[in-house]
Structures are given as structure tokens and as C-alpha cells.
């Protein structure tokens, strides 16, 4: 379906251009003006994407008219289809409601920094960077061109780097540099593979499902000796962004020490985009090479799931615990993608949405505890908080349910599809492969369930801690955005077919 007006492009461009005015919007003593303006800017993508999904049912891709076209660089436009819809709607939901949550949380953070003798950059600068970061992530998943994808990927890096450097915790300058170097190197490795592909084949456009075989044929124009190295460059570059085991070093530092509203975007939204790109870009152009390495990717996925799960159990800092949990959850997405079956890939994209909702709620829970318990992040010093903070406890439980697949959560459907794809692939590959996969899955899923509900018990139940004696429930400014995200997760659970049906249809055509 070709749109007459670039609606999708407006969901990215309008927030970015609007964000440039935020440092001038309202007085420094009135952060509410900046928060309101930022939330309005980010509600537009949510309304537009939800509206397009509802009116079209994504029975066919929704494509903007081209905004730029070149015989050498390809066409720059935007697309919404079954494959990227779970990501686009998740990003739109989380970024809009976390913008609301940012106001009370960042008031606390600004006070902390001023108490420590620091003067943080203004509210306008914070919200400008926040909106830019949010819109750039949306731009990556809606892009139809490899260069366009890369530009938005890098655009998401700069404001997130500055948000960590300006407003983060601990040695935030060093941690921001660590984050910048690791993720920039991953992006450059991806760009190197994309440039070789584009320059040698003459095409930079990302697949349109109607011309799938044409794009696969273009990838095969590369000499046989070059195809695998280029495919590996694309895959490994995306692995760095995804923080799979071996190239995950940067994530626990960056996500744990970022300001909590930024952590609620980094961990649920940003890193999972690389899993989507593995399908949209790497597999599309190099299906034979991707199939050749898929058994190794399955092993890496299980290793990432299990390593992340064990590291979670070793953490006492709640935000660091959630960061390692994100590494483990990326293993689930990689496992679904590496199955190369419609159910597995559909489950992986659906798991992005489930993880986005669940992990956003959990990082927001961590931020709520930081605000209400005077900066406390140590789980061992918590306990018995549920009677004093019942709404926070209930929302945290919903977050853990999403990442463990306990109903009623979208994670139930995504994990079923991922396991179905992985097991079916293992059955095709032989009994030894099947036994190893099932054993790995039992360990990984068991770890996820264990760390989720053990953490829930340690923080909110058991003997009341000293912190619980002074705790009180957060105000509406914190609870309401969390409740809205939880409500969206419930809608996804009750109507998964709105995401699953177009997703399975598109993936099935992609894998032919």
C-alpha cells in the first residue's frame, strides 16, 4: 500500500525537528513544559503507527512515497509491515510513556547531582536528547535502505551517549566512552559489510517482499569467496549492538549506570533492533551463508541465554541485574532467528515486543525504588516492600511475567513460537542436536524463571527490611506511565494475532 503523504517519515522527522526547540521551550524553573512538549512529540508516532496497523491490518506493506532517490545510493523511504510492526509499536509505546515518567525521576536525579556539587545540563537538553534518541530508534526499524538504517543507527548512538555522559551514575564519562566505542565499532563493521554489498551489487535498498528473489539474486552477484566474509561482517557488527555473549562487555556498565529512563529505552528497545536487522538485512541478501552458520548461531544463542541467566543470579545491584537479564533475553531473540523457520523468527520479533514492555516496567521499577528509597539499588538491603508499595510490586510482577512467558503476558506467545521453531529445526538436524538443544533450553528457561521470581521475592516479600519501614508508594507521575505500558502489554497478550498473523505471513514469504 503506497501512502500519498509520508506519514511514516513524519513519525521520525517531526519529533527530531521538534526536539531542537525543547532547550528554548519553557523556563528552566518549569521542567513540566519540556516534559509535556516531549511527550506530545512522541505520542504522534504512537498514534500514527497504531492507526496504520488498525486501518490496514498490515495485509500488505505500508510504504511512504520516496523522499530521496539516487541511482547509486538507492531509495530513501519508510515501510511498516508484518516484520517490523512489533518493533515499531513497542518503541512508540515505551518512548512516549517513559517520557512522562522522566519528569519525576529526573527531578530526583537533578537534585542528587546538585547536592553533589554538579550542575547538570538543562531540562531542555535532557528532553532534546531523549526525543532524538527515541525517534532515531524508530527510524532504524522503518528504514528501507541500508545506508538509511546505518544513519539512524548512528543517530541513536550520539544522544544516548550524551545522556549517559551528562546524567548517568558512577564513572559516567568513562562508561559513556566505553559504550560509544563498542557500539560504534559494531556499527562500522556493519557498515563495512553493507558498503561492499552495495558497491559490488549496485543496490542499497532493503528488501521489499514483492521483490525478494530479486534482492537475493543481487547478493549472489558477489564473488563466492567474498560472500561469506561480507555476511559475517554484517552479522558480527549486529552482534555487538545486540550484546550477545563475547561482545557483551559494554552492556552491563552502560545500562546499569545510565539514568533510569534511558536504561528503560536502551535495554528493551535499542539492542533488540539488531536481531531484527539480522533477518531484514543479513538473511535477505545472504540466505545460503546465513543457513550455513545458523547451527553456530543456535549454540551462541543458548550460551548467551545461560551466561546471562547465571550472571543475573550473581548480582546485588538491581539495575545491573536487569542489564544481565537483557543479555539473556537477546539470546532468546537470536535463538528464534537462527531457527530459520517462520515460527521461530515470528517468535523472535514478538519477543522483542514482550521484552520491551517487560524490561521497561522493570527498569522503571528500579527507578521508582531509587526515588522512593533515597538512591537504594542493593537488593540485599530491600525486602518486604510490597505492603508499602503495592502498585510498584504489582507492576514489577507484570514486568517479570513478560520476560519469563508467564500468562497473561505477550512473552507466553513469543516463547512458544521461539521454542517451536528451535525444536523443529533440531528435529530436522538429528537426535544429538535435538537432545543438546532441549537440555540447553531447559537450563536457560529455568534460569530465567528462577532469577525473575527469586528477585521478586527478595525485593517485595519476606521479612520487612529497614528500607521497608520508611518506604511509601510513588506518586501518580511515576505509577501512571508504568500502568499505561502494562495495559498495552495486556492488549498485546489478548490480541496477539494483530501482530502474529501479518508477521508469520511475511516471514513465510521471506523464507521461501
N, C-alpha and C positions, 0 to 999 in steps of 0.2 A: 504494500500500500504506500503510494508516494504522497507525502503531505505537500500541500501548496505553500505552507508557511513553515519556516524552520523551527518548529516547536521544541524539538529535542535540543537543538543548539542553544535555544533561549534558556533552557534549564541550566546550562553551564555558563553561558556568556553573561546573562543578566546578574546572577549572584557575583561573578568575578568583578564586573564593572561596578556594581553597586557597592561591593566591599571597599573599593578605593575611596568612597565618600565617608566611610564609617569613622575614620580619625577626625573628621570635621563635623560629625553628627552629634549634637548634644554637648553639654558641658562635661568637663572631667568629673564634676561632682554628681553627675547624673548618669551612671552606667546603665540604668534602665532603658534610656533612649537607644543606646548602642545595642543592647540585648534584644529589644523589640524589633529594631530595624534588621538585625542579623537573622532573627527567627523568621520574619516576613520574607526576606530574600530566599531562605532555604525552604519555606513552605511552598514556594512556586514549583520547584522540581517535584515535590511530593504530589501536589495537586495535578500537575501535568502528566506525570508518569502513571499515576493511579487512574487518571481519566482515560488515557490512551489504552491502558490494559483493560479497563472495564468496557469501553466502547467497541474495541476491535476484537477482544478475546484472543489477540495475538495469533489469529488463524493464519496470518501471513506477516512477514516482517513489516514494521512501520519505519519508513525511511524519509528523512528530511530531503528537501531539494539541495543540490550541491551548493556549497558556499565558496568552494575553490576547486579548480580542476586544472591539472597540468599533465602533459604527455609524459613527463619524466617522473613527477612525484605522485601521480595518481589523483584521486578524487577525495577531497575532504568533506565529509558529511557525517551524519549520525544515524544509527539504527537502533531500534528496540525490537527484539524478537524473543523467542522462547528461551534461548540460551542465556542472554544477558538480563532478562527481566527480573529474575530473583535477586541479582546483584543490584540492579538499578533501584528497585523499590526498597531494598534493605538500606542502601546508602541514603536514600531520600528520607526514610523514616528516622533512622538513627541520628543523622546530622541535624535535622530540624529540631528534634526533641532534646537532644543534648545541648543545643544552643540555648534552649530555655533553662536547662539545668546548670549551664555555665555561670549564670548570674549569681546565685547564692554561693556556689562552690568557689568561684574566683574571687568573690568578696573576701572569703576566708583566706584564700591564698595571698591576695594583695596585702591583707592585714599582717599575715605571717612575714612576708618579705619586708614590709615597712618596719615591723618590730625588730627584724634582724639588721636594720640599718640600710636596706636596699630600697631603691626607688624603681619599681618595675615600669616598663613601657605602658602607655596609657591603655584604657579600656578600648578605645577606638582601634589601636594597633592590634590588641588581642583579637577582637572580633573580625577585623580585616583579614588577619592571617587564618583564623578559624574558617571563615566563609570561603576563602581562596582554596584552602586545603580540601574542604568538603566538595566544592564544585569541581575541582581538578580530579578527584577520585571518580566522580560521576562521569566526567569527560573520558576517562580511560575506558570504561566499560561500554560507552555508547559509540566509541570511535569506529570508523570503517577503514582506516588506513594505518599501516604500521608506524609511519612517522608521526601521525596524529596521536596514536596510542603512546608512543615514546614521549612526545612533548607534554602530554597531560600527566604521564607518569613522573616526569621530572618536575613538572609544576607542582605536583602534590608533595614532592620531596622538600622543596625550599621552604614553604610556610610551616610544614611540620617540624623541620629542623629548627627554625627560628622560635617556634612555640616552645620546644624543649629547652633551647638555649636561654630564652628570656624568662620563662615562667616555671621551669622544672624544679626538681628537688636534687639534693646531693650535689655531686660534682657535675652539674648540668651542662657546663660548657664542654667538658671532656666527653661526656656521654653523647651530647648532640653531635660532636665531631665524629665519634665512633659510628653513630647512626648514619651520618652523612656519607662517610667513606664507604662503609659496607654496602649500603643500598645504592649509592651512585655507581660503584664498581659493578654491581649486578645489572644496573640499567645500561651501563656502557657495554657490557658483554652481550646483553640482549641486542643493543643497537648494532654492534659489530656483525652479528649474525643476520640481522634484518637488512643491513646495508649490502652485504654480499648477495643476499637473496634478491633484493630489489634491483641492484645494479646489473646482476647477471641475467635476470629474467625480464627486467623492464617493467616490473609491477610491484607496487607497494600497497595496493588495496587489500584489505582483509576480506575474507570470503563473504559473498552473498550466496545463500543456499541455492538459489536458482542456477548458479554457475559453478557449483562445487567442483565438478570434474575438470572444468577449465583451469581453476586455480591449482588443483593438484598437478595437472599436466605442466603448469608453469614451474612449479617446484622441481619437477623432474627434468627441466631444462639444464639444471646444474649438472656438471660432470659427476659421475658416480663417486669419485674419490673425494669430492667436496661436500656432497650432500650430508653425510653423517657428521662431519665436524661442524657444519653450519647449524644443523639440528641440535647438536649438543650445546653449542654456544647459546642458542635461544633457550634451551631447557635449563641449563645451569644458571644463566642470568636470571631467569624467573625463579629458580630455586632460592637464590639469595634473597629476593624480595619476599618470598614465601616463608623463609626461615625454616627450611627443612633441616634435618639432622646433618651436621657437618658444616653448614653455613648459617647457623642459627645464633652465633655468638652475640651478635649485636642486640637481639630482640629483648632478652630479659632486662638488660640495662636500660634501653630506650623506653620500653613500655612501662617499666616499673617506676622510672623517675620522671616521666613526662607528667605535666599537670593532668589530673584525672579525667577531665572532659576530653583531652587529646588522646589519652590512653583508650578511652571508650570509642574512639574512631580508628586509631592505629591498629589495635588488636582485632576488633571484629571486622573492620571493613578493608583496610589498606592491604594487608598481607594476603588475603584470600583472592584478591584480583589476579595475582599471578597464577593461581590454579585455573581460573577462567581463561587466561591467555594461553595456558598450555594446550587447551582444546581449540580455542578460536584461532590461534596463530601456529603454534608448533605442530600440532597434529594435522591441521588443514593442509599445510604445504609439504609436510614430510610424513605421511601416514605409514609408509613402509619402515622408515627409520624409527618412528615412534613405537611401532609394534615390536621392532627388534629389541628395543631397550625396555619395553614395558615390564618384563619379569623383574628386572633390576629395580625399576621404579616401585613395584609392589613391595619388594624387600625393604627399600628405603622408606616407604610409607609406614610399614609395620614398625621399623626401627624408630622412626620419628614419633609414632604414637606411644610406643612403650617407653622410650627415653624420656619424652615429655611427661608421661604419667609418673614415672619414678621420681623425676626431679620435682614435680609438684609436691609429692609426699615429704620431701626434704625441706620445704620452705616454711618459714615462720612469718615472713612479711607477706601480707595478703595480696598486695599488688604484684609482687614478684611471683607469687603462687599463680596468679591469673595469667601472667606473661608466659610461664612454662606450660600452663594449660592450653594457651593458644598454639604453641608449637605442637603439642599433641593433637589438637584439633585439625591443624593443617595436614597431619598425617592421614586423617580420615578423608579429606578432600583429595589428596594425592592418590589414595587407595582407590577411590571411585574413578578418578581419571585414568589410572593405569589399567583398569579392567578393560577399557576399550569396548564396553558393552553399553547399550542405551540406558539400562537400569543404573549401572554404576556411575556413568557420567551425569545422568539426571540427578542421582542422589548427591553427587559432589556439589553441583550447583545449588541444590536445595539446602545442603548442609551449610553453604555459605550464608544463606538467609537465616537459618536456625542459629548458627554461631553468632551472627551479627546481633540478633535480638538477645540471645542469652548472655553473651560476653559483655555487651553494652550494659545490660542490667547489673552484671556482677561488678564491673569497674565503677559504675555509678554507686553501687552498694559500698564499695571500698571508699569512694569519695565521701559518701554520707557518714561513714564511720569516722573518717578523718576529721570532718567538720564537727560532728557531734561529740567525739571523744578527744578533742584537742590534739589532733595530729596522730593519734594512735594507729599503727599499722601491724603491730605484733599480735598474731593470733593467740599466742600463749598467754597473753595478758587480757584476752577477751573471755567471754563465756557468760551464759545466762542473759543475753541481751534481748531475747525475743519478748519477754513480758514488758520490757521498757520500750522496745522499738518493734512493735508487731507488724506494721506496714512494711518496714525495711526488711524484716525477716521473711515475710511472705513474698516480696518481690525478688529477694535473693534466691529463695527456693525455686521460683519460676525460672530464674536465670540458670541455675544448676540443672533443672529438668530439661531445658533446651539443649544443653551441651552433652547430656547423657542419654537423651532419647526417651525420657520417661513421659508418658502421656499425662495431661494433654499438652504436648509441645510439638513443634514442627520437627524437632530432632528425631522423633519416633519415625516419621516417614522417610527422612533423609538417611537415617542409619539402616533402615530396612532395605532401601534401594541400593545403598553402597555395599552392604553385606551380600545382597543378592547378586550384584554384578561381580564382586570379587570371588564369591564361591562358584558361580557359574564358569568364570574364567579358569578357576583352579580345577574344576571337574574336567574341562576340556584339555587341561595340561597334564593330567596324570595323577595317580593316587598319592605319590610322595609330595608333590606340590600342594595337593589338597590338604593333606594332614598338617603340613607345615603352616599353611595359611590359617586353618582353623585354630591351631594352637596359638598362633600369634594374635589372632582376633580375640580369643578368649582372654588372653593376658591383657591386651590393650583395653578392651571394653571393661574388663574387671577393674583395672586401674582407674579408668575414668569414673566409674560408678563409685569406687571406694573413696577417691580423693574428694569428689563432689560432696558426698553426704557426710564424710568424716569432718570436712571443713565446715559444713553447715552446722553440725553438732557442736564443734569446738567453739564456734563464734556465738551462736544464738541459744544453745541449750546447755544442760549440765549445771554445775554449781555456779551461782552468780559470782562474777569477778568484782574486783574493786571498781573497774570501769563501769560495770553494770549498775552499781549503786548510784552513780551520778548521771547515767545515760538518760536521754529523753528523745522522743520521736522527732524526726526532722520536720520542717515546715512544708507547706504546700508547694513552695517553689522548687523543692527537691523531689518530693514524692510524686507530684502530678506528672512531670515528664517521664519518670520511671513507669508509672501506671499506664501512660499512653503507649509506651513501647511494648509493655507486657500485653496490652489489649491488642495491638497489631499482631503480636506473636500468636495470640489466641485465634484471631481471624485467619491467619495463615494455616493454623492447625485444622480449623473447622472446614476450610475451603482449599485444601492443598491442590485440588485439581485445577484451580485457576493458574497455578504455576507449573504443575506437573504435566498436564496434558500438552500444552504447546512445547514444553521443554523436551518431552520424550519424542514428540513428532519431529522436532528439528534435529535432535541428536540421532534419531534413527536414519534420517536422510543423510546426515553427515557421515555416518559410519558405513554407508553402502559401498 
